[in-house]
Amino acid sequence: MVWIIRKHHMNCKGIRLNLLLMAGLLSSPVTAQLIRVQAALDSNTIDLGGQVHLTLTVEKPRGTVVEFPVFGDTLSGSVEILDKGEIDSSQNRKDDKVVLTQKLTITAFDTGLLYIDPVPFVYRSGSYADTILSAANYLEVLSFPIDTTNTIRDIKGLYKAPLTAREIFPWVLLAAALGLMVWFMVYYFKKKKRNEPVLARAIPVEAPDIIALRELEQLKAEKVWQQGRVKEYYSRLSDIVRTYLENRYNIMALEQTSYEILIAVQDYTGKDTNYGLLKTLLRLSDLVKFAKAEPEPEENMNQLENAILFVRDTRPQPVSETGETDPHGILKVPTLKTEV
Amino acid sequence: MGEIAFQIRELNEKIERESAFVDLITNEIRKVIVGQKHLIDSLLVALLSDGHVLLEGVPGLAKTLAIKTLADTIDAGFSRIQFTPDLLPADLIGTMIYSQKKEEFIVRKGPVFSNLILADEINRSPAKVQSALLEAMQEKQVTIGSHSFELPNPFMVLATQNPIEQEGTYPLPEAQVDRFMFKVVITYPSREEEKLIVRENLAMEFPKARTIVKPEDIQKARNLAKEVYMDEKIEQYILDIVFATRFPSQYKLPQFSSLISYGGSPRASINLARAAKTFAFIRRRGYVIPEDVRAVCHDVMRHRMGLTYEAEAENVTTEDIITEVLNNIEVP
């Protein structure tokens, strides 16, 4: 603990000046009050290169200005400053004083007893300035004991730095490229040996109407109802039409009831002739499938013809080169499937 | 083959003729109840299928009025029992009381001895009271002292549950919930319907439903509804739906495997088939079509499936699962 040392820089050139200065000091708000500064070490002894804290404390009345010194890298010659902490403030409400604290981390690489100069703090009040010094400190830096009995060893060799991802990545890339090349060569020779085309060939998927019309023709050719298998005939007939609707309009016709299908299709076809054909077909199919209805042979034929008519009328109309729809033209289907 | 087709045609005509009273009942109920078409259909299907209904909906949605009106149209007895935590089985089924005049114990029958029972807020009472009612529902008889008493025919229970207030309730165990043919979820009426309800109430004009049929006619209609033809394709469709809730992966629904803890029981298949037949009957048809199965599927299935914690965390409901199952199962 160090008590204040106040140095008044006064010029004593005359009694008049002295009196004036005295009057000035008396008018200063802090003259009657005590400012306390302190510079304290955590420990006065460290090993060579060891670290210790030097804590600077200023206790001052509220409203006064006390400036901390600005430090460089060293403190008193061979004592080095490693870290300068922020100035922290706290308030003592009892006697209305403010306590400012700064912590310095210091070290030294010279052995022996080192002297740390008093730390100067500047007190200012208007044009008046004063320097307040803390007490000096002593720091004893101890050397390491050297074992002279051991033999002298050689300098250690260099350590290898660990590999980084950036260094490895080009090699991984190269290995992958080589692997791909090997795989392609094996694949190429295998295909060549089997006399198969090496590259995939894209073939167009059949349009839904083409599939539906083919299956309807096949159903007709099989003469299913003529053999008494009416239920099977209507099941297949309605399935062909529902599959067509699913692929043509992208509605889940296979998972929907007849009523739901009709509502969904109505959005595309409206309530036109085709809608009527579909409604009759689905209703009659339901009757045959679920109520064992037995339509007249003529009705069986009509429904198949109606299904064909429905598919033909609702398929997408191909556009000719002149921009007009050509109902007899061949539709170019944009979707492709891959065949290897 | 031709013989069966002829029989079905005859049955269809007979049902079309004899189910005319259903439309009359519906019209009478609609005079009193504004909206709630689904509730009215479900009540009729349950009544004609000899089933019971679990109703879920917030208070004030005409649950009591609907079942009371139904009772009026079929000239049946009606009892409303408010389930409370202190209710005892004897309060429900009846008890033996000592008659000083006769100097013997006589039977005092409880409110369960009626045709249509409204068990209001069934989950407010402890398990022993719930069990007493559910036993009566299953056995159609109750035992008081050493005597067994048959319950009147038709006998239908409409139990309600409030989905909002769950504190201090005794949720029905899965095994007992399974005994209800339907779980119907009632929603709020539409804006237009509610306007009509407000007007009727302000005018204090409450139409009354006429009696259309007698309880004996209900039994006849039940017998007729049982005769509705169900093709094997429809049976397969019903089984596909129920099995998809048990083994979702086998029905291209692997995303539900981790969400469903248990699927529909065989009782689900039975009730789905029975309800589909009766639904066809109230639509005045002598055969079942897939529409009938889909129309009753949510009400039959929603309380027969268990969801995992994962489903609850992802806000997946049984409604979502049933809808997705129906959208993925191929219709015959």
HADDOCK unambig.tbl for C-alpha pairs under 7 A between the chains (distance, minus, plus):
assign (segid A and resid 254 and name CA) (segid B and resid 330 and name CA) 5.54 0.50 0.50
assign (segid A and resid 254 and name CA) (segid B and resid 331 and name CA) 6.13 0.50 0.50
assign (segid A and resid 255 and name CA) (segid B and resid 327 and name CA) 5.73 0.50 0.50
assign (segid A and resid 255 and name CA) (segid B and resid 328 and name CA) 6.05 0.50 0.50
assign (segid A and resid 255 and name CA) (segid B and resid 329 and name CA) 5.82 0.50 0.50
assign (segid A and resid 255 and name CA) (segid B and resid 330 and name CA) 4.38 0.50 0.50
assign (segid A and resid 255 and name CA) (segid B and resid 331 and name CA) 5.05 0.50 0.50
assign (segid A and resid 256 and name CA) (segid B and resid 331 and name CA) 6.03 0.50 0.50
assign (segid A and resid 257 and name CA) (segid B and resid 290 and name CA) 6.25 0.50 0.50
assign (segid A and resid 257 and name CA) (segid B and resid 291 and name CA) 6.10 0.50 0.50
assign (segid A and resid 257 and name CA) (segid B and resid 331 and name CA) 6.36 0.50 0.50
assign (segid A and resid 290 and name CA) (segid B and resid 231 and name CA) 5.32 0.50 0.50
assign (segid A and resid 290 and name CA) (segid B and resid 287 and name CA) 6.74 0.50 0.50
assign (segid A and resid 290 and name CA) (segid B and resid 288 and name CA) 6.69 0.50 0.50
assign (segid A and resid 290 and name CA) (segid B and resid 289 and name CA) 6.24 0.50 0.50
assign (segid A and resid 291 and name CA) (segid B and resid 8 and name CA) 6.60 0.50 0.50
assign (segid A and resid 291 and name CA) (segid B and resid 287 and name CA) 5.70 0.50 0.50
assign (segid A and resid 292 and name CA) (segid B and resid 5 and name CA) 5.17 0.50 0.50
assign (segid A and resid 293 and name CA) (segid B and resid 5 and name CA) 5.69 0.50 0.50
